[in-house]
Amino acid sequence: MAPTRLQLLGPVQLFHGDDPVPIGGPGVRGLLALLALRPGKVVGLDEIIDALWGHDPPATARTIVHGNVSHLRRILRDLDGPRILTTPPGYRLDVEPDRIDVHRARTLLDRASVATPEVAAALLAEALALWQGPALGGVPDSLRAPELEDLRRAVHGARVDADLELGRHAELIVELSPIVRADPLAERTAGQLMRALYHAGRRGDALELYRTVSRATLRTLGVEPGAELRWLHERVLNDDLPALSRESAHLGPALLRESAGSVPSQLPAAVPSLAGRADELDWLDGLVTRAEAGQTTIAVVTGTAGVGKSTLVVWWAHRVAPRFPDGVLFASLRGFDPHHPPLEPAELLTQFLLGLGVETAKIPELLHERVALYRSLIAGRRMLVLLDDARTAEQVRPLLPPSARTMTVVTSRSRLDGLAVSNAAKQRVLGTLAPDDAVRLIEELAGPASLNHALARLCGYLPLALRIAGARLSASAQRTAEELVDELGNERTRLAGLQVDGADDSVRAAFDVSFRGLPGEVAETFLQLGAVPGVLVGPHVMAAAAQIPVAEARRRLRALAAHNLIAETERDVFVPHDLVWLYLRELAEQELGEKEREEALGWMVRYYQAVADRARRLLGRVADPLDFSHVLAADAMPPLTGVAEAQDWFAAEWPNLLAVLDAAYAAGRHDDVWRLARLAHTYRVACPLLDEWTRMADLGVAAAQAAGAVEGQCWLLLARCEIALTFELPGFGLADAERAAELSAASADRRLRTSVDLHLGRALSRLGDHEKAIERLAAAVANAPDVALRGQALGSSAQAAKRAGRLAEAIAHQRAGLRIDRELGDDDQVVGSLDRLAELSLRAGDLEAAERYVWEAIDLAISRGFLAREGTLRLTLGRVLRAGGDIDGAREQLALSVRIYERVHPKLVGEVRTELADLQ
């Protein structure tokens, strides 16, 4: 078969051989481009939405992306090779990179860098031919990939260098002249044109070209051209370079080296091997290519304490040092040294000047004179400058070389955003290691062992912790991996276990240095985080815990993220590393009083009660009397305005809700626990996770009993009954419903008594006691205190009548219930009623009505994100289509149902697969 290839360097297009394959509009093209730019890498769903819509995505953005993925998969299914795989938290394009023109161009550029001029020129011409117009044509305007233009410039510049070396001066003058006229600030191209003019015998034109460029840079930028172009101008002016080729291009810097001393080589020792970090190494290598292409290149590698920034950069620098023939400078700036203050720029410049061969007596006393001498000595050189452990951008700026051919790499625990603003620095946040790479790091020190995976997980895949664990195992023959796993498995002793000989050689000490260096109010917020249960935090949660405005909480959290003590994984979602959480909890216990911790927990509980109450009212009808609408001001809560926002909030905060419940129960806040458990119960519609719901309901029942809250017990017993009905557990929750009936017998709350009748009727119906079930449900319909509960009772009555074989009665009940659902605008209930009507119509033989009902329900479920509901509806639709003889359609719907059930109803997948197998 003809190979499938993807074009990004021009209009985004899919080709099968030489034939274009229609793929759709800008959204589909943009999605394919995002995945193809990073083949084999996961592109997160949120990242896709941000790229395709910017800061104003539509409410249905997730649904649109899912639909476009399905559309592309259908197209790719009939082609060889490329596949789109769902890999949380997004999607991954499984394709050979060489089938994508961008990656083909990079490969050709790499091959050309080590080839002879003749071969290099051909390879680079082939690479340039891949551009079929402006890159990423036909995608949404919000999608940008400036690195593609950088790549084009690098390829073009390298091809021109090769042609210069081959003596193709006349052709280059014709090609480069209009480029320089259009952009006289493109100094590298201007320098290449000067070389071509000089060798073509047009020395005067070369000098005039320099004057033109000089005037343009002075007028536009207020500075002279760069050091390399000035050096080239001087050589042409003096007519003292017989050949301006790649071999002689660095003659000026070479002469300067002779006057300044030997080539510096200041790198410290590197680790024998580096575990993982392939993406980071590729990123750094790509920046070297930019530097070699004459672009100013400053890289900042940042990350939390112990993540291996220095290890990575030093190991990489040893590997690429030959690509910097004029030397390597290295300095530790001691930005986060617990025993010494950060080094001043004057001290660092002395170290660098000595390395460049300046005698001690000739080093200027004044800082600005040292800066000037340093910059003069390295101007025009191809050097690598490593600045390790910087504290601030101000500490770094005087050390930045002026030469576009010198690359500077800075490491810091802080992000140093100032360098990105003032010096266009490229930033890379270093994360923890992948699990397999983490295990390899332990094995380097202690050898292979079956428990190394468990050890790596307990170390949070943090390189410093991994090295300590490996060192502890290798240092003592008596110490076993099992003992160390037991020690680290206890959260109370884990940080103590990640320590070796001295107090400074520990994870705790590394975090402590970062904490002690924080500004006052930011340090206070970091400390308060230790009193916040959960696994993530946002501005609203932090504002509640610290009792500060939301905007201030956001500012402080982002300041912590800038110091890499927490990570902003998506907008307004901040997550500390697991070991940082443990450090925070210890810190809060040591430095916050018990009263402060209790107050913080109390504010957290009230916050989650208030927001969960608002969210559940957006998801569906509320039967219980709990109302927390006045606990918090509106501006202290997230702006939840619809079903999608409510679902997203519950999904994001679910781990925190469970953690707050556990913490509040442990603190004896039983009234708070049962109320919060009941408030969160509504989320079961969108996220039916049996184990978590059962644990929450059990905790709520126990808390209500401990608090002596009789009606609270009833509502939580009914919640547990609902879980049993949803998951078809043995007994269908009848015992819980009967216990709630006993406890509520004397209650004056008509809503509670009606809800009890509803749950009793549903449980009895599922157990086959149809007459008692219908009697209970009829009482619920008659006694319902409002139309909403009556609608629920009618729906349950329809199901009981169906099980009793009374189809006409069931359809009448369900239609009456659907009218109420529509009147109330309750989409969840409308979807359920439509699904039940479809099933009833199928049983009655009315296939047209059944298909009409189920398609309406599917459309509504998709628009509202009711994933569990959609799985059930696809199953219903498959049965309807099968009954009508559409076997292919039925097979497709059942396959979709299986995929959904695998995510939300894994225990029920077997039933659907059996039906699907019958259709094969």
N, C-alpha and C positions, 0 to 999 in steps of 0.2 A: 504494500500500500504506500501511496505518496505520504511523505512526512507532513505532519501538522506543525505550523509555525505561527508565532505571534509577532505582530509588528507594533511597536510602541514609538519608534523613531519616525514619526509622521502620523497620519490618521490611524488611530487604534483599529487594528484589523486582525482577523483570524484567517489564515490561509490553510487550505488543504492542497499540498503541492503548490502549484501556481494559481490555484483557483480561490478567489475570496469567498469566505463563508459568511453570509449575513448573520449578524448577531443582535441587532437591535439599536436602540437609541443611546443618548449620552450616558444615562445612568448605568446601563449594562456595560457599555464600553469602559466607563470609569471604573466599575467594579473589576472587570477583567484586567485593566491596567494596574490597579492597586495590587492584585494578587500576583501578576506577572512581574512586577518590579521586585518582588521578594519571593521567588519560587522556592518551594520547600519550607517556607517560614509561615508561621501563623500570623494572620492579619486580624486583629480584634474587631468585633462588630462595631464597637464604639468608635474605633479609629476609622473604619469604613464610613460610618455615618458622618463623622467630622469632616472627612476628606470630600465627600460627595455633596454635602449641604452646608459646610461651614458651621457657624454658630447658630443657625436658624433652621434646624431640620424639621420636617413636618411630623405631626403626631404619629403618622403611619410609617415612619422611616424604617423601622425594624422589619415590618411586614413587607415593604417594598424590596429591601435587600434580600430577605428570604425568597421572595418571588423571583428576583433576578438571578439568584444562585440556582434555583430550580430550572429556570429558563436556560442558563448556560450549561447546566448539567445535561439537559436534554440535547443540546447542540453537540456537546463534546462526546456524548455517549456513542455516537456513530463514527467518531474519528479515532485515530490511534493515538495513544500516549497520554495527553493531558487529562487530568481529573481534578475536580474540586472536592476536597475532603472537609467535612465538618470536624474541627479540632478546637474545643473550647479554649479561649473565649471567642473564637471566630472561625475563619476558614483558611485553608491552605491549598495552594495550587501545586499538585504533584506533576511535575513536568521536567524534562531535561533542560537545564538552563540554556544550552546551545541552540534550542529551538526558539529562543526569544532574542530579537535583534539587539537589545540593550546588552545582554550578557555576552552575545557573540562579539559585539564591538569591544567590550572590555577584554575578552580573551585575545582578540587580535592585537590590541594595544600592548598587552603583557608580552605576547610573543615578539612583537616588533622591538621591544626594549632590549632584547638580547640578540637581535638578528643583525646581519650585515646591512649596510645602507640600502643595497639593491632589494634585498628581501623585505626589509622594514618598509621601504617606500611602497612596495606592492601590497603588503599586509594592511598598511594604514589607508591606502587608497580604497581597498576593499571595505575597510571599516567605515570610511566616510560615505561610501555608496549606500550604506544601510539607511542613512537619513533620507526619507522620502518627503520631507517637509518639516514644519515645526513639530517637535515631539508632542505626543499625547493630543493629537488633533481629534476633535469630535467628542471630548469628554466635558463634564461640567466645569465651569470656570473656576470653581473653588478648589479643584484638584491641581496641585502644583508639584513639580518634581524638578527643582532647579539643578539638581545634580546631573541631569541629562544634558543640560547646556554646558556644564563644567566638563562633562565627558567629551562632548563634541569639540570644545576648545582644546582639550588635551590631545585628542586624536589629530586634529588639524595641525596643532603646533608641532607635534612629533613628526607628522608627515612632511611638513615644511622643512624641519631640521634635516630629515633624511635627504630631501631633494636638494637642499643647500650643499650637503656633503657630496652629492652626485654631480654638482656643477650645473644644475638646471636653473641658472640665475635669470635668464630672460623670461622664461615661463613664469617664474615666481614674481617678477616685477609686475607682470600683467595681472596676476592673480591677487597679489597683496595690496597693490596701490589703492584700489577702491575700498578695501576693508579699512585701511588706515585713514583714508579721507573721511569715511563715515564715522570712525571711532578713533580719534587721535590719542585717546587715553589708553588704548590697548597696547601697552608698552612692549609686551613680548613680540607681538606681530610687527610693531614698528622696528624693533631691533632686527628681526629677521629680514625685513625689507631693506634696512640699512646695509646689512651684509650682502644681500643680493645686488643692490646698487653698486656697492664698493667693488665687488668682484666683476661686475659688468663694465667696469671702467668709468662709472659715473660717481666719482668721489664727491664732487660738488653737490649733486642731488642728494647723496646720503647725508651730508652736513646740513643742507637746507631742510631735509626731513626732520632731523633732530631739532632744529630751531622751531619748526612748526609744532612738534610734539611738546617742546618745552613751553612755548607760549600757551598752548592749550592746558597743560597741567597747572601752570601758574594762574591762568585766568579762572579755571574751574575749581581747582583744589587748593590753590594758594601755596603750592610747594613745587620744588624742582622735580624732574623725573627721577626715577629710582636709581640706586647705586649702579646696577648692572648696565642700564642704558647710558648713564654718565660715563662709566668706564669704557664702554664701546665707542662713544663719541670721541673720547680722548684718543683712543687708538686710531680711529679713522682720521681725526684732525692731524695727528702727527705722522700719519702714513707709516706706522711702525709695526703693522701686523701683515705679513705677507699672505696669511691664510686665516680667514675668520671662519673656522669650521668647528665641529663638535670637539675635536681634539684640542684646539687652541682657545676655545671659548673661556676657559678658566685660567689663562695665562696671567691676567692681572691679579686675581686672588693668589695665584701661586707665588708671584713676586712679593706680594704683601706678606705671605707666610714666611718667606725667607727673612724678611726684616723683623717679623714679630716673634719668631721662635718656632719650635717644633709643633707638629700637629697634636692638639690636646686629645687625650683619651681618658676621661675621668669616670667612666662607668664603674659602679660597685659590682661585686660578684652577683651573679644571677643564680636562681634555683636550677638544679640539673634539668628538670623538665617542668612544663607548664600544663596543668590539668585544665582542659576545656578552653574557653575564651576564643573560640574560632571566629565568632562574629566580631568581637572587639579587635582581634588581630587584623582581620580583613579591613575594618574601618581605619585603623592606623595605617595599614599599608596603602589604602586608597589616598590618605592624606599625604603620604610620601610622594605619590604620583603627582598630586597637585603641586607640591613644593618643587619637584623636578620640572614641572611645566612652567615654573616661574611665578606661581601664585603664593602670596603671603599666607602662611599656614601656621595657625596656633591651635593646639588641641588641649582641651581640659578634660581629664579623666577624673570623675568625682564619684563618691559613694560613701556609704556608712563606714564607720570604724571597723577594721578587720576584714574588709571585703576583698583585699588583695590588689589595691591600686598600684602600689609601688612594685610589687612582685611582677605584675603584668607588664608595666611600662619598662622596667629594667630588662626583663627577659626579652621583650620585643626589640629594645634598643640594641642589645648585643647582636641580634639577628640582622638588623638593617644597617648597622654601623658602616659597612663597606659602601653603602649608597651615599654616604656623606664624607667624601674624601678629605674635606678640610677639618675634620675632627668632631669630637663629641664633648660637650661641657655638661657637668652634672653638679647639682647642689641640693642639699636638704635644707629647706627653708625653716624647719623646726616650728611650723605653724601650730602644731598640736602636741608639742613635747611637754610632758608633765613636769619636767625638772628645769627647763631652760626657756627663756622668752624667745619669741620668733626672731630670726636673724633680720637685721636691718639691711636694706638694699646696699648701703655702703660696704658692709662686710662681705656681702655676696659678690659685689663687683670686684673687690680686692682678690677674692678667690679666683674669679674668672680671668682677670687680667694677668695674674701670675700664671695661670694655665695657658694663656696665649703668649707667654714668653716675655712679658714686661718685667723688668727688674724691679725689686721692691722699692728702691730709691726713686724710681721714675713714676710711681703710682701717685696721681694727684691727690691732694688732701680733700678738696671740695667734691661733694657728691655729683654736681652737674658736670664737673670736669671728668670725673671717672666715667660717667655715662657717655660723654662725648668720645672719650678715648676708646671705650669698649665698642661703641657703635662704629667708629672709624676702622677699628681693627678687623671687625667681622663683616663689614660691608662688602657685598659681592661674593662672599664665601658660600659654599654648600656645607652647612654645619647642622648638627642636631644639638639642641639645648634642652636639657631635662631639668625642670624645677619641681622638686618633690616636696610634698607636704606644705603647700602654701596655705596661709590663713586668710588673706584678703587679696583683692585685685590690686590694691595700692602697693602691696609688697612685691608684686610681680612686674608691674608695668615698666619700671626702670631697666629690667633685665631683658626686655623683649628686643630681639635683634631687628635692625632695619631692613635687612636683606630679604627679598622675596624668595631666595633660594635656601634660606635657613628655616628649618622647622623647629618650633618650640612646643614641647609637651609639658603640661602642668598637671600635677595631681593635688587633690585637696578633698577634705571632708565636706567643705562648703562648695556650692555650685559656682561661685565666682561669676555671677551673671554680668557683673560690670565689664568683664573682659569680652563677653559676647557683644555688649552694647558698643564699647569704645574701640575694640580691636577685631571685631568679627570673628571671635574665637569659636571653634566648633566644639560642642560639648557632648560628652558621653557619660551617662550614669551607669556605673558598674553594679550589676546585681549579683546575687549569690550564684553558686555553681549549679549546673544541672545535676540531678541525682547520681548518674553514672560517673560524671567527672569528679563529684565529691568523693565517691567511693575510691576512685583511682588515687586521689590525693592521700587518703588514709593509708592505702596499700603501699604507697611510696615509702612511708615511714614504718609501718607495722606489718606489712605483708597481707596477703589475702586472708579473709575470715568470713564465715557465714553471717556474722552479725554486723558486718561493716555497713550494710545498707541501713540497719536500724540506728547505728551510731551516726551516720551521716544525717539522717532525718532529725535526730535529737540535737544535732549541732546546727540545725537550721540551714545546712549547706553553706555556712559562712566559712570562708577559707581559714581565718584565724582559729576559730573553734575546731575545725577539722584537723589542723596541724597540732593543736594542743592535744586532742584526743589521740591522734596517731603517736605523738611523742610520749604520752603517758603509757600507752600500750607497749611501745618499743623499749621504754626505759626500765621496765620491771618484768622479769620473767614470771614473777608470782602473780601479777595482776592479769586477770582474764577479761576477755571482751564482755562476758556475761556480767561481771561485777561492775564494769564501767557503764554498761547499758542500764543496769539497775540504778546506779548512782545518778546518771543523767536523766533517767526516766522520771525521777521525782522532781517536780518543778521547784520545790523548796531547796533542793541541793544542786540543781543543774549548773548554775553559774559558778558555785564553789568548785564543782567538778571540772570546770573548764579553766583551770589555772595550773601553772607549773611553778618552778622554783621560786620566783620572786613575785611580789604583789603587783608589779608592773606587767608581768607576763600573763595577763588574763583578759578574758572578754569583758569582765566587769570593769577592769581598769581602763580599757580602751573606751568603753562607753562613758565612763566617768569623766575622762578628759574632755570629751565632746560636750557633756552636760555642763561642766564647770566653765566652759568657755562661752556659754550662751548669754545674750543680753538679759537683763533682769526680768522683764515681763514675759519674754519668750521662755526663759528657764522656769518661771512660775507655771506657765501653761504646760510645759513638758512634765513638770512634777504632778500637776493635776490630772494628766492623762493616766497616771498610775492608779487613780481611784475610779477610772471608767471601766466597767466590765465590757467585754466584747472583743472583737478582732479587728474592727475598723472604727473610724471616727470621722464625722463631718462637722462643718461649722455650726450647724444647729445643735447637734449633740454637745459639742464643746462649749457652746454658749450657755446651754442649760447647766452643765456640770460646773462651769466656772462663774456663772451668773454675770456674763458680759454680753454686749451686743453681738449679733451674728457677724456683722462686718468685721468687728475687731477679732472675733474668734477665727474667722477665715484668714485674716492677715497674720495672726500668730501661727496658725497651722502651716501656712505657706512659708513663714520664716523657718519653722522647724524642718520643712521639706528642703529648703535651701541649704540647711546644714546637714542634710541626709540622715537625720535621726528618724524621720518617717518618710514615706513615699506617697506622692499623690498619684495613685494608680489610674484614676480618671477624675474628671472635674469634681472637686469637692468631696472626694473619697480618699482619705488618708489612712495608710496602713503601716504600722511599725513592724519591723522584723520580729519573728517569734522571740528571739533572745532579748531584743530591746524591750518587748512587753514584760518579760520576766524581770529585767533590770528596773523597769518603771515601777512594777508592783513592789519590789523590794525597796526602792527609793521612797515610794509613797508611805510605806509602813514605817520607814525610819524617820522621815522628815515631815510627814503630815500627822496631826493628832487624830485620835479616834473620832472625835466629834467632827472634824473636817471631812474625814472619809465617809462618815454616816450621812452628813449633809449632802455631799456630792452624790451618794447613792440615792438619797431621797429625791433630789432634783432629777436624776436620771429616770427614776421610776415614773415620776409625774410627767416628764417629757414624753416617754414612750406611751403612757396611758393616753395622753392628749392626742398625739399624732396617730396612734393606732386606731383611736375612736373615729377621728376624721377619715382615715383611710378606709376603714371597714364600711362606713356609711356611703362611700362612693362605690364600693364593690357590690352592695346588695342590701336587702332589707335587714333591719335590726329588730330582733324580737325582744331582747332583754331590756331592762330599764336603765342600764348604765349610760351615763352622759358626762363626758369630760371636756365638753366644748368650751368651758370657761376657765380651764386650768392654766392655759398659756395664752398670751397675746398672739394675734395672727402673725405678726412679723417675727415671732420666735419659732414658728413652725415652717417646715418646707411648704412651698406653694403647690399643694395638691388640689387639682381642679377637675380631674376626671378619672375614669377607670384605669387608664394606662399608667398615669402617675401614681395612683394608689398601689397598683400591682408592683410597679418598679420599686416603690418605697419599701413595701413588705419584702420583696426579693432581696434588696440590698441590705436591709436591716435585720433580716431573719436571724443570722448568727448572734447579733447583738441582743435581740429580744430574748433568745434562749439564755444567753449569758446573764442578762439582767434578772430574769426570773430566778435562775439558780442563786445569784448573789443575794437577791432580796429574800428568798426562802431561807438561805443560810443565816441571814441577819434577823430572822424572825418577823419579817414584814408580811405576815400571812394575808391580811386583807388586801394589800397591794398585789400580791401574787395571784390570787384567784381572779381578781378583777382584770389584771393584764392578760392572764391566760384566756379569759372569756373574750376580751376585746380582740385578741389576735386570732380567735377561732374562725372568723369569717374568711381568712386567707386560704382556708382549705380548698375553696372553690378553684383557685388558680394553682395551688401547690399541694397536691394530695400526697404528702410524704408520711407513710404510716408510722414509722418508728418515732419520728419527731412529734407528730401530733399526739400519739399515745402518751409519750413522756410528758408533754405539756399538759394534757388533760389529767393525767394521774397526779401531777404536781399541783394543778389547780384544785382538784377534789381534796387532796390532803391539806392544802392550805386553807380551804374553806372550812373543813372540819376543825382544824387547829384554831381558826378564828371564831368558831361557833356561829358562822354565817349560814343559816339554814337555806335561805333562798339562793345564796351563792353556791351551796352544794348542789341544789337542784339544777341550776344553769350549767354547772360543769359536768354533772351526770348526763344531762341531755347532750352536751358537746361530745362526751365520750360515746354516747349512744349513736350520735351522728357519724362518728368515725367508724364504728362497727358496721353501720348500714352502708357507708360508702365503700368500705373494703370487704364487705360480705364476710365479716368475722363470725365464728360460731356463736349462735344465740342472737345475732343481730342487735346486740345491745339491749335486749328485753329486760334483763335484770336491772340495768341502770335506769331504764325508763320506769320500771315498777317502783324502784326505790325513790325516784324523783316524785312519783305519784303519791307515795306514802308521806314524804316530807312536805309536799305542797298541798295536802288535803285541806289544811286549815288556812291556807294563804288567801288573801283578798286580791291578789294580783291575777286578773283575768288573763293577761298575756302569758303568764307562767303556766296557768292551768290549761289553756288552749295548746301551748307548746308541748306540755306533757301528753295531752290526748293525741296530738299529731305524732309524736315519737312512738307512743304505745301502739297506735294504729299501724304505723309503718312497720314496726318490728313484728307485730302479730301477723300482718299480711305476708311478710317475707317468710315467716315460719309456717304458713299455710292455714292459720286460723282465720279464715276469710270473714265469717259472720261477725266475730268479735271486732276484727279490724275495721270493717265497714261501719259498725255501730260507733266505735270510738271516733272515727274520722267524721262521721255525720255530726257527732256532738261538737267536734272542733269547728266544723263549718257553721253550725247554728250559733255557737257561743263566742265565735271570734270577735274580739272587741274592735277590730278595724278591718278595712278591706284588704290590707296586705296579708294579714294572717289568714283571712278567708281564702285568698288566692292560693296560698301554700296548702291549705287544707283541701281545696278542690283538686289540686294536682295530685296530692297523696291519695285522695278518694278515687281518682281515675286509675291509679296503679293498682289499688286494692280491687277495684271492680274488674280490671283486666285479669288479674290473677284468679279471680272467681269465675272467669268466663263470661262476664257481662260486657261485651265489647261496645254495644251501643251506649250503654250507661257510662262506660269509661270515656268514650269519645265526647259525650255531652259534658261530663265533668271537666275534661281537659280543655275543651274549647272555652268553657266559662272561665277557667283559670287563666287561659291565655289572654282573654279580654282584660282581665284585671292586671296581668303582667304588663300588657301594652299601655294600659291607662296609667300605671305607676312609673313606666319608663325604666323598669328593672331588667336590664339586658341579660343578666345571668339567668333570671327566672324565665325570660322569654325564650332563651336558647333551650333551656331544659324542657319547657312546655312544647316547643316545636319538635324537639327530638322525640318526646313521648307521643305526640300526635302522629309523627311519621311512623313510628313503630306500630301504633294502634291501627293506622290506615293500612299498613302492610298486612297486618293480621286479618283485617277485614277485606283484603283483596283489592283495595283502591290504590293501585300503584302510582297513578298520576298524582294523587294528593300526597302520598307518602314522599315521592321525590321532590315535590314542590316545597313541602314543609322542611325537609332535611337540608336542601340547598340554601334556603333562607337562613336556617340555623347555622350552617357552616360559614356563610358570609359574615354573619354577626359575630360568631366566635373568633374568626380570624381578625376582624377589625378590633375586637376588644382584647385579644391576646389570651383567650381562654383555651390554653393548650390542652388541658385534660379533657375539656368538653369536646374539642375538635377531634381528638382521638376516638371518642365514643361515637361522634357523629359520622366520622369516616366509616366506622364499622357498620352503622345503621345504613348508610348510603350503599355500601358494598352489598348488603343483604337485599336492599330494594332493587339494585341493578341486576343482581343475580336472579331474583324472582322474575324480572322482566326479560331475561335472556341475554343481557349485555355482560357476557362473561369477562371480556377484556376490561371493561370499565370497572366491574366488580373487583377484579384482581388488583387493579391499580389503587383503588380506594382502600382495600384491605392491607396492601403493602404500606400505604401511608399511615394507616392506623397502627401497624406493627411498629413503625419507626417512632411514632409518638408514644405509644405504650411503653416502649423500651426505656423512655426517659421518665415517665410519670406513673405508669402502672406496671412495673416489671413483673409482678406476680400474675398479671392477667394476659401477658403476651402469648402464653401457650395456647389459650383458647382461640385467639385471632389467627395464630399461625396454623392451627388445625383447619380452620375454615379456609385459609388461603391455600393450604396444601390440597384441599378437595377440589380447588379450581384449576390446579396445574395440569 
